[in-house]
Amino acid sequence: MEYMILFFTHSGAIKFKRKCNRKDIECELMPVPRSLSSNCSISARICTRKDIGELIDDEVEKVFLIKDNYNKLVYEGQ
């Protein structure tokens, strides 16, 4: 499955990419798509069949499942 992850901070995105690398999950950092947020920030796009829950920590703001060109919000941090 393909996911777009948004973060509260740039450092959170960098930490997330390192975590993905350790778990052999391909992770691409990129600007947040305008369709998901008006904030100028960084996001990560991953494709995995692994449980996404084990990647989520307090640095993650939102997680969207990308399916058929539709972004479904599956997690929202506090």
C-alpha positions in Angstrom: 0.0 0.0 0.0 1.1 3.6 -0.6 1.1 6.2 2.1 1.8 9.9 2.4 3.0 11.0 5.8 3.0 14.5 7.1 5.2 15.7 10.0 5.1 18.4 12.6 8.8 19.2 12.0 11.5 18.7 9.4 13.6 16.8 11.9 10.7 14.4 12.4 10.7 13.6 8.7 14.5 12.9 8.7 14.1 10.6 11.7 11.2 8.8 9.9 13.3 8.3 6.8 16.1 6.7 8.9 13.5 4.5 10.6 12.2 3.3 7.2 15.8 2.7 6.0 16.4 0.4 9.0 13.2 -1.5 8.2 14.0 -1.8 4.4 11.1 0.4 3.5 11.7 2.7 0.6 11.0 6.3 1.6 11.0 9.5 -0.5 10.9 12.9 1.2 9.2 15.7 -0.7 7.2 18.9 -0.2 3.7 18.4 1.2 1.2 18.2 -1.7 -1.1 21.2 -1.7 -4.1 18.9 -1.8 -3.2 17.6 1.7 -2.0 20.8 3.5 -1.4 24.5 2.8 1.6 24.4 5.1 5.1 24.6 3.5 6.6 21.5 5.0 8.0 18.2 4.2 6.3 14.8 3.7 7.3 11.3 3.1 5.9 8.9 0.5 6.3 5.2 1.3 5.0 2.0 -0.2 4.8 -1.0 2.1 2.7 -4.0 3.1 4.1 -3.8 6.6 2.0 -2.5 9.5 2.2 1.3 9.3 1.4 1.5 13.0 4.9 0.6 14.0 6.3 3.5 12.0 4.0 6.1 13.7 5.5 8.2 16.5 4.8 11.6 18.1 6.6 13.3 15.2 3.9 12.2 12.7 1.1 14.7 12.1 -1.0 12.8 9.6 -1.0 9.6 7.5 -2.9 9.3 4.3 -3.5 6.1 2.4 -3.2 6.7 -1.3 -5.6 4.6 -3.3 -7.0 5.2 -6.8 -5.7 8.9 -6.8 -7.7 9.4 -3.5 -6.1 10.4 -0.2 -7.8 8.8 2.8 -6.8 10.1 6.2 -5.9 7.0 8.3 -4.1 8.7 11.2 -4.1 12.1 12.8 -1.7 13.0 15.7 -2.5 15.4 18.5 
